[in-house]
Amino acid sequence: MNRSLHLSESFVISCGTVTLDIDQSKVLVIYLRKTGEYCLPKGRKDVGEQLEATAVRETYEETGYTIELLPLQLTTLATLHGNDDVRSAIPGGTTEPVAVTQRTTQGVLKIIFWYAARGDSCAIPQMNTTEQDDEDFDAVWCPMDEVVRLLTFHDDKTITARVIEAARGGGSGSKRNCAVST
């Protein structure tokens, strides 16, 4: 058994999403202008905020797109109505976290809960998000078939590939075309 203890002043909880527009076969990512990196939207949890709400809020704040969690058929160790161990896909899908990552920077543990979400790449993003002064990035909808190659970080690539695979296994929706303004 491997254990570790982190008191409140030594860790931070963040949440993020892999947001898909299944109809358009696109994934929402963040392009960091300063470094040229592509990553998934995420951010810190507010005091008293539910993890799912953090993921939705942070994605909106960083991208301007309104999203909602996407139920997927994923295997989970979460219990189902009192059963001790599910270890199988939940009928109808689940919006439980699809992954969790941990990073330690300057002695502070960052725990990131990742969720699958759906968004509309044809929508016009809101411009009144709360991007902070030190943040310099753009929201980009990337083709599903190219996004894993484009993402900078290995963890982001792995999580995104898993969400895309699960979403594709869940059936297909009807295609719609975005209106392009010139």
N, CA, C and O of each residue as an XYZ file, in Angstrom:
728
protein
N       0.839     -1.175      0.000
C       0.000      0.000      0.000
C       0.886      1.240      0.000
O       1.815      1.348      0.800
N       0.596      2.164     -0.891
C       1.339      3.402     -1.006
C       0.468      4.540     -0.489
O      -0.636      4.747     -0.995
N       0.942      5.281      0.506
C       0.165      6.368      1.088
C       0.953      7.663      1.063
O       2.183      7.665      1.101
N       0.218      8.765      0.998
C       0.831     10.074      1.167
C      -0.211     10.982      1.799
O      -1.410     10.819      1.574
N       0.250     11.929      2.581
C      -0.626     12.870      3.261
C      -0.254     14.278      2.829
O       0.917     14.657      2.857
N      -1.249     15.047      2.433
C      -1.052     16.438      2.035
C      -2.100     17.273      2.755
O      -3.296     17.098      2.524
N      -1.670     18.169      3.615
C      -2.581     19.058      4.314
C      -3.003     20.202      3.399
O      -2.364     20.444      2.376
N      -4.064     20.902      3.757
C      -4.714     21.867      2.868
C      -3.780     22.910      2.269
O      -3.999     23.349      1.140
N      -2.752     23.313      2.994
C      -1.847     24.345      2.473
C      -0.805     23.798      1.495
O       0.011     24.553      0.968
N      -0.834     22.480      1.253
C       0.181     21.906      0.377
C      -0.384     21.300     -0.912
O       0.344     20.645     -1.659
N      -1.681     21.517     -1.177
C      -2.225     21.025     -2.441
C      -3.299     21.971     -2.956
O      -3.867     22.768     -2.209
N      -3.557     21.861     -4.240
C      -4.611     22.619     -4.902
C      -5.375     21.650     -5.805
O      -4.791     20.744     -6.401
N      -6.678     21.855     -5.893
C      -7.518     21.033     -6.757
C      -7.901     21.858     -7.975
O      -8.347     22.999     -7.854
N      -7.722     21.271     -9.140
C      -8.130     21.887    -10.399
C      -9.022     20.913    -11.145
O      -9.017     19.714    -10.865
N      -9.780     21.426    -12.087
C     -10.635     20.593    -12.929
C     -10.583     21.114    -14.352
O     -10.453     22.317    -14.583
N     -10.686     20.199    -15.301
C     -10.664     20.582    -16.702
C     -11.515     19.647    -17.528
O     -12.086     18.682    -17.020
N     -11.589     19.949    -18.810
C     -12.420     19.137    -19.699
C     -11.711     18.793    -20.999
O     -10.803     19.486    -21.456
N     -12.168     17.696    -21.564
C     -11.962     17.387    -22.971
C     -13.336     17.637    -23.571
O     -14.251     16.827    -23.415
N     -13.474     18.769    -24.262
C     -14.767     19.177    -24.798
C     -14.847     18.830    -26.275
O     -14.013     19.248    -27.077
N     -15.870     18.054    -26.614
C     -16.062     17.598    -27.984
C     -17.272     18.263    -28.618
O     -18.277     18.519    -27.955
N     -17.163     18.537    -29.904
C     -18.320     18.808    -30.746
C     -18.385     17.575    -31.644
O     -17.717     17.504    -32.676
N     -19.194     16.617    -31.234
C     -19.242     15.325    -31.925
C     -19.739     15.481    -33.349
O     -19.219     14.832    -34.256
N     -20.745     16.337    -33.566
C     -21.295     16.527    -34.912
C     -20.257     17.061    -35.893
O     -20.250     16.677    -37.063
N     -19.385     17.940    -35.423
C     -18.363     18.538    -36.279
C     -17.005     17.821    -36.180
O     -16.057     18.194    -36.870
N     -16.914     16.799    -35.324
C     -15.671     16.048    -35.105
C     -14.527     16.970    -34.695
O     -13.443     16.936    -35.278
N     -14.792     17.798    -33.676
C     -13.786     18.743    -33.200
C     -13.628     18.662    -31.690
O     -14.518     18.207    -30.973
N     -12.456     19.122    -31.226
C     -12.115     19.153    -29.802
C     -11.651     20.566    -29.457
O     -10.893     21.179    -30.209
N     -12.106     21.075    -28.327
C     -11.769     22.415    -27.875
C     -10.476     22.393    -27.072
O     -10.376     21.691    -26.066
N      -9.485     23.164    -27.518
C      -8.202     23.256    -26.817
C      -7.820     24.723    -26.643
O      -8.436     25.623    -27.213
N      -6.793     24.927    -25.846
C      -6.257     26.260    -25.587
C      -4.891     26.356    -26.258
O      -4.055     25.465    -26.109
N      -4.669     27.442    -26.997
C      -3.356     27.726    -27.578
C      -2.709     28.832    -26.760
O      -3.222     29.950    -26.707
N      -1.586     28.525    -26.123
C      -0.858     29.497    -25.311
C       0.084     30.282    -26.222
O       1.084     29.745    -26.697
N      -0.234     31.533    -26.460
C       0.543     32.359    -27.395
C       2.010     32.500    -26.983
O       2.904     32.446    -27.827
N       2.248     32.678    -25.704
C       3.606     32.931    -25.203
C       4.553     31.754    -25.457
O       5.719     31.950    -25.797
N       4.043     30.539    -25.289
C       4.897     29.351    -25.398
C       4.650     28.526    -26.658
O       5.451     27.657    -27.003
N       3.538     28.800    -27.346
C       3.202     28.014    -28.531
C       2.672     26.632    -28.204
O       2.666     25.748    -29.060
N       2.229     26.439    -26.977
C       1.741     25.125    -26.536
C       0.229     25.024    -26.711
O      -0.497     26.013    -26.607
N      -0.226     23.797    -26.980
C      -1.649     23.488    -27.032
C      -1.964     22.589    -25.844
O      -1.275     21.596    -25.609
N      -3.012     22.942    -25.091
C      -3.377     22.146    -23.920
C      -4.892     22.179    -23.722
O      -5.612     22.884    -24.427
N      -5.348     21.409    -22.760
C      -6.763     21.354    -22.429
C      -7.116     22.460    -21.437
O      -6.280     22.831    -20.613
N      -8.331     22.991    -21.498
C      -8.738     24.020    -20.537
C      -8.930     23.431    -19.143
O      -9.489     22.346    -18.981
N      -8.451     24.174    -18.132
C      -8.569     23.718    -16.738
C      -8.292     24.901    -15.827
O      -7.798     25.941    -16.262
N      -8.619     24.721    -14.561
C      -8.314     25.763    -13.594
C      -8.703     25.351    -12.185
O      -9.282     24.289    -11.959
N      -8.366     26.227    -11.244
C      -8.559     25.938     -9.816
C     -10.018     25.957     -9.395
O     -10.836     26.730     -9.894
N     -10.298     25.076     -8.461
C     -11.600     24.988     -7.816
C     -11.753     26.134     -6.829
O     -10.814     26.465     -6.105
N     -12.940     26.743     -6.798
C     -13.262     27.758     -5.802
C     -13.708     27.076     -4.511
O     -14.179     25.939     -4.540
N     -13.563     27.752     -3.400
C     -14.007     27.219     -2.108
C     -15.494     26.879     -2.183
O     -16.298     27.711     -2.603
N     -15.865     25.670     -1.782
C     -17.253     25.237     -1.751
C     -17.831     24.805     -3.085
O     -18.986     24.386     -3.142
N     -17.068     24.895     -4.146
C     -17.551     24.565     -5.488
C     -17.435     23.066     -5.743
O     -16.446     22.444     -5.355
N     -18.434     22.489     -6.392
C     -18.399     21.086     -6.783
C     -17.397     20.904     -7.925
O     -17.210     21.808     -8.739
N     -16.757     19.739     -7.983
C     -15.744     19.480     -9.008
C     -16.310     19.641    -10.422
O     -15.681     20.263    -11.278
N     -17.484     19.087    -10.660
C     -18.091     19.175    -11.988
C     -18.324     20.639    -12.383
O     -18.079     21.031    -13.525
N     -18.796     21.431    -11.429
C     -19.053     22.849    -11.697
C     -17.753     23.585    -12.013
O     -17.731     24.480    -12.858
N     -16.671     23.204    -11.330
C     -15.370     23.815    -11.611
C     -14.946     23.540    -13.048
O     -14.490     24.445    -13.748
N     -15.094     22.299    -13.488
C     -14.701     21.936    -14.852
C     -15.473     22.754    -15.884
O     -14.888     23.261    -16.842
N     -16.776     22.881    -15.691
C     -17.622     23.641    -16.620
C     -17.258     25.126    -16.580
O     -17.103     25.756    -17.626
N     -17.122     25.680    -15.385
C     -16.807     27.110    -15.235
C     -15.447     27.448    -15.825
O     -15.315     28.406    -16.586
N     -14.444     26.664    -15.476
C     -13.090     26.954    -15.965
C     -13.004     26.850    -17.480
O     -12.312     27.646    -18.115
N     -13.693     25.887    -18.066
C     -13.687     25.777    -19.524
C     -14.330     27.012    -20.137
O     -13.821     27.555    -21.118
N     -15.442     27.459    -19.569
C     -16.092     28.678    -20.065
C     -15.179     29.890    -19.904
O     -15.020     30.681    -20.833
N     -14.581     30.032    -18.724
C     -13.731     31.204    -18.477
C     -12.523     31.253    -19.407
O     -12.109     32.334    -19.826
N     -11.957     30.098    -19.731
C     -10.763     30.081    -20.575
C     -11.076     30.118    -22.059
O     -10.228     30.508    -22.862
N     -12.299     29.712    -22.438
C     -12.591     29.609    -23.867
C     -13.729     30.507    -24.342
O     -13.782     30.871    -25.517
N     -14.640     30.868    -23.437
C     -15.815     31.633    -23.831
C     -16.960     30.764    -24.314
O     -18.024     31.282    -24.654
N     -16.763     29.446    -24.354
C     -17.807     28.530    -24.825
C     -18.566     27.917    -23.652
O     -17.976     27.455    -22.675
N     -19.898     27.926    -23.782
C     -20.746     27.249    -22.814
C     -20.731     25.763    -23.149
O     -20.933     25.372    -24.299
N     -20.489     24.944    -22.137
C     -20.391     23.500    -22.347
C     -21.239     22.792    -21.303
O     -21.731     23.407    -20.357
N     -21.401     21.482    -21.494
C     -22.051     20.636    -20.492
C     -21.309     19.313    -20.449
O     -20.684     18.895    -21.424
N     -21.391     18.663    -19.295
C     -20.702     17.383    -19.160
C     -21.334     16.359    -20.093
O     -22.538     16.385    -20.346
N     -20.499     15.461    -20.598
C     -20.898     14.458    -21.576
C     -20.844     13.072    -20.943
O     -19.759     12.601    -20.602
N     -21.985     12.409    -20.777
C     -21.955     11.047    -20.228
C     -21.289     10.094    -21.230
O     -21.616     10.089    -22.416
N     -20.357      9.297    -20.729
C     -19.657      8.325    -21.570
C     -19.718      6.942    -20.953
O     -19.854      6.794    -19.738
N     -19.618      5.939    -21.800
C     -19.523      4.557    -21.350
C     -18.067      4.275    -21.017
O     -17.286      3.893    -21.888
N     -17.703      4.466    -19.746
C     -16.334      4.222    -19.300
C     -16.338      3.258    -18.129
O     -17.266      3.257    -17.320
N     -15.327      2.458    -18.039
C     -15.159      1.600    -16.876
C     -14.727      2.460    -15.701
O     -13.892      3.352    -15.852
N     -15.290      2.195    -14.539
C     -14.978      2.976    -13.361
C     -14.899      2.082    -12.128
O     -15.495      1.006    -12.092
N     -14.169      2.528    -11.135
C     -14.132      1.839     -9.848
C     -15.101      2.468     -8.861
O     -15.194      2.027     -7.715
N     -15.833      3.508     -9.300
C     -16.847      4.119     -8.440
C     -17.939      3.091     -8.155
O     -18.216      2.217     -8.976
N     -18.546      3.208     -6.994
C     -19.625      2.274     -6.661
C     -20.920      2.715     -7.335
O     -21.134      3.899     -7.596
N     -21.761      1.749     -7.604
C     -23.044      1.995     -8.253
C     -24.153      1.551     -7.311
O     -24.377      0.354     -7.127
N     -24.841      2.507     -6.721
C     -25.971      2.228     -5.837
C     -25.644      1.203     -4.764
O     -26.398      0.253     -4.551
N     -24.514      1.399     -4.089
C     -24.163      0.552     -2.960
C     -23.354     -0.684     -3.288
O     -22.894     -1.370     -2.375
N     -23.164     -0.994     -4.572
C     -22.302     -2.130     -4.910
C     -20.872     -1.765     -4.551
O     -20.473     -0.609     -4.692
N     -20.103     -2.730     -4.091
C     -18.743     -2.445     -3.651
C     -17.806     -2.070     -4.787
O     -16.984     -1.168     -4.630
N     -17.910     -2.731     -5.909
C     -16.940     -2.535     -6.980
C     -17.617     -2.772     -8.320
O     -18.074     -3.883     -8.592
N     -17.688     -1.754     -9.157
C     -18.378     -1.884    -10.427
C     -17.471     -2.507    -11.480
O     -17.813     -3.534    -12.066
N     -16.316     -1.893    -11.722
C     -15.357     -2.363    -12.729
C     -15.988     -2.682    -14.081
O     -15.535     -3.581    -14.790
N     -17.026     -1.946    -14.426
C     -17.641     -2.099    -15.733
C     -18.283     -0.778    -16.118
O     -18.410      0.131    -15.299
N     -18.682     -0.689    -17.363
C     -19.303      0.544    -17.839
C     -20.681      0.712    -17.218
O     -21.415     -0.259    -17.033
N     -21.017      1.941    -16.903
C     -22.305      2.271    -16.313
C     -23.346      2.357    -17.433
O     -23.126      3.063    -18.416
N     -24.469      1.655    -17.304
C     -25.514      1.760    -18.331
C     -25.944      3.215    -18.511
O     -26.209      3.916    -17.535
N     -26.011      3.665    -19.776
C     -26.404      5.037    -20.063
C     -25.269      6.034    -19.956
O     -25.441      7.211    -20.273
N     -24.105      5.571    -19.511
C     -22.948      6.443    -19.402
C     -22.875      7.143    -18.061
O     -23.813      7.090    -17.266
N     -21.753      7.799    -17.816
C     -21.529      8.501    -16.569
C     -20.754      9.784    -16.832
O     -19.992      9.884    -17.794
N     -20.962     10.762    -15.958
C     -20.196     12.000    -16.040
C     -19.134     12.047    -14.939
O     -18.647     13.124    -14.596
N     -18.778     10.895    -14.390
C     -17.682     10.819    -13.436
C     -16.396     11.280    -14.127
O     -16.337     11.291    -15.357
N     -15.368     11.660    -13.365
C     -14.101     12.038    -14.006
C     -13.567     10.915    -14.888
O     -13.651      9.738    -14.538
N     -13.018     11.298    -16.034
C     -12.436     10.318    -16.945
C     -10.973     10.054    -16.602
O     -10.400      9.053    -17.033
N     -10.374     10.953    -15.827
C      -8.971     10.806    -15.433
C      -8.672     11.777    -14.295
O      -9.417     12.725    -14.047
N      -7.571     11.514    -13.618
C      -7.036     12.445    -12.630
C      -5.527     12.475    -12.834
O      -4.896     11.433    -13.013
N      -4.960     13.660    -12.808
C      -3.507     13.788    -12.906
C      -3.002     14.507    -11.665
O      -3.730     15.258    -11.016
N      -1.737     14.257    -11.356
C      -1.087     14.904    -10.220
C       0.245     15.473    -10.678
O       1.007     14.825    -11.396
N       0.506     16.696    -10.247
C       1.777     17.352    -10.548
C       2.255     18.039     -9.279
O       1.441     18.550     -8.509
N       3.544     18.058     -9.054
C       4.093     18.789     -7.916
C       5.046     19.849     -8.444
O       6.010     19.546     -9.146
N       4.755     21.112     -8.089
C       5.573     22.240     -8.487
C       5.886     23.069     -7.253
O       4.979     23.511     -6.548
N       7.146     23.275     -6.998
C       7.603     24.056     -5.849
C       6.960     23.565     -4.549
O       6.546     24.362     -3.707
N       6.887     22.242     -4.405
C       6.373     21.632     -3.188
C       4.865     21.619     -3.052
O       4.349     21.144     -2.040
N       4.136     22.128     -4.045
C       2.678     22.141     -3.997
C       2.137     21.082     -4.951
O       2.462     21.071     -6.138
N       1.309     20.195     -4.412
C       0.676     19.153     -5.209
C      -0.550     19.729     -5.904
O      -1.399     20.348     -5.262
N      -0.642     19.527     -7.205
C      -1.804     19.948     -7.977
C      -2.506     18.683     -8.446
O      -1.929     17.873     -9.172
N      -3.756     18.522     -8.025
C      -4.574     17.373     -8.417
C      -5.610     17.886     -9.409
O      -6.388     18.785     -9.092
N      -5.619     17.314    -10.612
C      -6.517     17.779    -11.666
C      -7.500     16.666    -12.016
O      -7.098     15.574    -12.420
N      -8.782     16.949    -11.860
C      -9.838     16.023    -12.254
C     -10.298     16.415    -13.653
O     -10.608     17.578    -13.912
N     -10.338     15.432    -14.552
C     -10.683     15.670    -15.954
C     -12.049     15.079    -16.275
O     -12.360     13.959    -15.870
N     -12.855     15.833    -16.998
C     -14.211     15.431    -17.375
C     -14.379     15.502    -18.889
O     -13.727     16.298    -19.564
N     -15.262     14.657    -19.408
C     -15.679     14.758    -20.803
C     -16.821     15.757    -20.871
O     -17.675     15.801    -19.985
N     -16.832     16.556    -21.923
C     -17.879     17.559    -22.085
C     -18.243     17.679    -23.562
O     -17.533     17.201    -24.447
N     -19.368     18.331    -23.788
C     -19.782     18.618    -25.165
C     -19.988     20.116    -25.306
O     -20.450     20.796    -24.389
N     -19.636     20.602    -26.471
C     -19.799     22.011    -26.778
C     -20.151     22.170    -28.244
O     -20.205     21.191    -28.988
N     -20.387     23.388    -28.649
C     -20.797     23.689    -30.014
C     -19.746     24.575    -30.675
O     -19.636     25.762    -30.370
N     -18.979     23.983    -31.580
C     -17.919     24.729    -32.254
C     -18.485     25.783    -33.207
O     -17.748     26.657    -33.662
N     -19.767     25.713    -33.510
C     -20.404     26.702    -34.381
C     -20.890     27.920    -33.599
O     -21.244     28.940    -34.190
N     -20.906     27.815    -32.281
C     -21.376     28.923    -31.443
C     -20.349     30.049    -31.448
O     -19.170     29.839    -31.730
N     -20.820     31.225    -31.134
C     -19.921     32.372    -31.004
C     -19.508     32.453    -29.538
O     -20.367     32.547    -28.661
N     -18.200     32.419    -29.260
C     -17.763     32.456    -27.857
C     -18.071     33.804    -27.207
O     -18.059     34.841    -27.870
N     -18.343     33.775    -25.926
C     -18.575     34.996    -25.161
C     -17.238     35.679    -24.932
O     -16.234     35.008    -24.691
N     -17.211     36.970    -25.002
C     -15.959     37.698    -24.861
C     -15.736     38.219    -23.447
O     -14.657     38.735    -23.156
N     -16.724     38.100    -22.556
C     -16.601     38.639    -21.207
C     -16.164     37.580    -20.195
O     -16.643     37.571    -19.061
N     -15.268     36.701    -20.595
C     -14.766     35.697    -19.674
C     -13.754     36.343    -18.733
O     -13.400     37.510    -18.902
N     -13.299     35.598    -17.760
C     -12.431     36.174    -16.730
C     -10.970     35.795    -16.928
O     -10.287     35.438    -15.968
N     -10.492     35.868    -18.150
C      -9.080     35.611    -18.415
C      -8.243     36.591    -17.597
O      -8.466     37.801    -17.634
N      -7.280     36.048    -16.860
C      -6.445     36.888    -16.004
C      -5.360     37.575    -16.823
O      -5.054     37.160    -17.941
N      -4.775     38.641    -16.246
C      -3.792     39.447    -16.961
C      -2.591     38.638    -17.455
O      -2.056     38.923    -18.526
N      -2.160     37.629    -16.684
C      -0.986     36.852    -17.075
C      -1.330     35.723    -18.042
O      -0.440     34.988    -18.470
N      -2.606     35.575    -18.391
C      -3.018     34.534    -19.324
C      -3.124     35.144    -20.717
O      -3.754     36.184    -20.910
N      -2.499     34.481    -21.677
C      -2.491     34.972    -23.050
C      -2.713     33.770    -23.962
O      -1.756     33.158    -24.437
N      -3.973     33.439    -24.201
C      -4.256     32.262    -25.001
C      -5.505     32.431    -25.839
O      -6.298     33.350    -25.633
N      -5.664     31.524    -26.789
C      -6.824     31.491    -27.672
C      -7.506     30.139    -27.550
O      -6.849     29.122    -27.332
N      -8.826     30.131    -27.691
C      -9.580     28.883    -27.779
C      -9.567     28.444    -29.245
O      -9.803     29.248    -30.147
N      -9.288     27.163    -29.467
C      -9.186     26.624    -30.822
C      -9.955     25.310    -30.880
O      -9.777     24.439    -30.028
N     -10.810     25.174    -31.890
C     -11.482     23.897    -32.142
C     -10.647     23.121    -33.162
O     -10.517     23.548    -34.309
N     -10.090     21.999    -32.755
C      -9.221     21.198    -33.617
C      -9.955     19.954    -34.099
O     -10.786     19.409    -33.373
N      -9.662     19.500    -35.301
C     -10.249     18.250    -35.784
C      -9.865     17.082    -34.865
O      -8.717     16.975    -34.434
N     -10.826     16.218    -34.575
C     -10.572     15.069    -33.698
C      -9.400     14.222    -34.178
O      -8.623     13.716    -33.369
N      -9.274     14.068    -35.481
C      -8.224     13.211    -36.025
C      -6.836     13.832    -35.935
O      -5.844     13.143    -36.174
N      -6.740     15.124    -35.595
C      -5.444     15.802    -35.511
C      -5.077     16.263    -34.111
O      -3.912     16.570    -33.857
N      -6.042     16.321    -33.192
C      -5.822     16.972    -31.909
C      -4.777     16.273    -31.043
O      -4.004     16.952    -30.368
N      -4.729     14.963    -31.040
C      -3.758     14.258    -30.192
C      -2.341     14.590    -30.623
O      -1.462     14.766    -29.779
N      -2.109     14.676    -31.918
C      -0.792     15.051    -32.431
C      -0.451     16.493    -32.062
O       0.706     16.810    -31.786
N      -1.453     17.357    -32.059
C      -1.251     18.782    -31.819
C      -0.995     19.122    -30.349
O      -0.217     20.028    -30.051
N      -1.642     18.404    -29.433
C      -1.486     18.708    -28.005
C      -0.029     18.575    -27.580
O       0.688     17.701    -28.067
N       0.400     19.432    -26.685
C       1.795     19.493    -26.253
C       2.140     18.437    -25.210
O       3.207     17.826    -25.273
N       1.245     18.221    -24.252
C       1.574     17.384    -23.095
C       1.042     15.958    -23.229
O      -0.083     15.736    -23.676
N       1.878     15.003    -22.832
C       1.543     13.586    -22.938
C       0.229     13.256    -22.234
O      -0.614     12.558    -22.797
N       0.044     13.751    -21.005
C      -1.187     13.469    -20.265
C      -2.411     13.961    -21.040
O      -3.412     13.251    -21.130
N      -2.336     15.172    -21.598
C      -3.450     15.715    -22.381
C      -3.743     14.830    -23.587
O      -4.906     14.597    -23.916
N      -2.703     14.337    -24.245
C      -2.870     13.459    -25.401
C      -3.600     12.171    -25.007
O      -4.535     11.741    -25.684
N      -3.158     11.566    -23.901
C      -3.725     10.294    -23.447
C      -5.190     10.454    -23.050
O      -6.035      9.649    -23.440
N      -5.485     11.493    -22.276
C      -6.855     11.726    -21.814
C      -7.769     12.030    -22.999
O      -8.877     11.501    -23.079
N      -7.312     12.873    -23.913
C      -8.115     13.240    -25.078
C      -8.394     12.023    -25.959
O      -9.524     11.832    -26.409
N      -7.384     11.207    -26.205
C      -7.584      9.999    -27.019
C      -8.617      9.088    -26.373
O      -9.451      8.505    -27.065
N      -8.568      8.962    -25.062
C      -9.522      8.112    -24.335
C     -10.946      8.634    -24.473
O     -11.871      7.856    -24.705
N     -11.133      9.949    -24.332
C     -12.471     10.537    -24.438
C     -13.003     10.398    -25.866
O     -14.167     10.046    -26.059
N     -12.171     10.667    -26.853
C     -12.606     10.538    -28.250
C     -13.013      9.099    -28.541
O     -14.050      8.860    -29.160
N     -12.212      8.152    -28.105
C     -12.519      6.735    -28.326
C     -13.856      6.362    -27.689
O     -14.675      5.690    -28.316
N     -14.079      6.790    -26.458
C     -15.328      6.487    -25.765
C     -16.518      7.157    -26.453
O     -17.581      6.548    -26.578
N     -16.352      8.390    -26.895
C     -17.443      9.108    -27.561
C     -17.778      8.469    -28.905
O     -18.950      8.374    -29.266
N     -16.790      8.043    -29.628
C     -17.036      7.393    -30.921
C     -17.690      6.044    -30.743
O     -18.474      5.618    -31.591
N     -17.386      5.373    -29.670
C     -17.998      4.075    -29.388
C     -19.444      4.191    -28.978
O     -20.178      3.203    -28.990
N     -19.869      5.409    -28.610
C     -21.225      5.636    -28.134
C     -22.220      5.952    -29.234
O     -23.354      6.334    -28.942
N     -21.829      5.805    -30.484
C     -22.747      6.098    -31.578
C     -22.408      7.412    -32.251
O     -21.523      8.145    -31.810
N     -23.110      7.692    -33.304
C     -22.837      8.924    -34.042
C     -24.093      9.770    -34.122
O     -25.215      9.263    -34.126
N     -23.875     11.048    -34.185
C     -24.991     11.989    -34.316
C     -25.106     12.444    -35.751
O     -24.274     12.100    -36.590
N     -26.129     13.212    -36.031
C     -26.281     13.744    -37.384
C     -25.316     14.904    -37.574
O     -25.060     15.667    -36.642
N     -24.797     15.029    -38.747
C     -23.865     16.118    -39.070
C     -24.633     17.406    -39.305
O     -25.729     17.394    -39.864
N     -24.050     18.521    -38.876
C     -24.603     19.830    -39.185
C     -23.450     20.722    -39.605
O     -22.308     20.470    -39.222
N     -23.712     21.721    -40.354
C     -22.665     22.612    -40.843
C     -22.698     23.919    -40.092
O     -23.766     24.444    -39.778
N     -21.515     24.444    -39.803
C     -21.412     25.750    -39.163
C     -21.616     26.841    -40.202
O     -21.193     26.713    -41.351
N     -22.261     27.901    -39.784
C     -22.343     29.076    -40.646
C     -21.027     29.812    -40.535
O     -20.550     30.058    -39.427
N     -20.440     30.164    -41.639
C     -19.151     30.872    -41.641
C     -19.424     32.318    -41.983
O     -20.040     32.628    -43.003
N     -18.950     33.215    -41.102
C     -19.125     34.633    -41.386
C     -17.839     35.190    -41.956
O     -16.744     34.799    -41.551
N     -17.977     36.097    -42.889
C     -16.805     36.707    -43.513
C     -16.781     38.189    -43.280
O     -15.863     38.871    -43.735
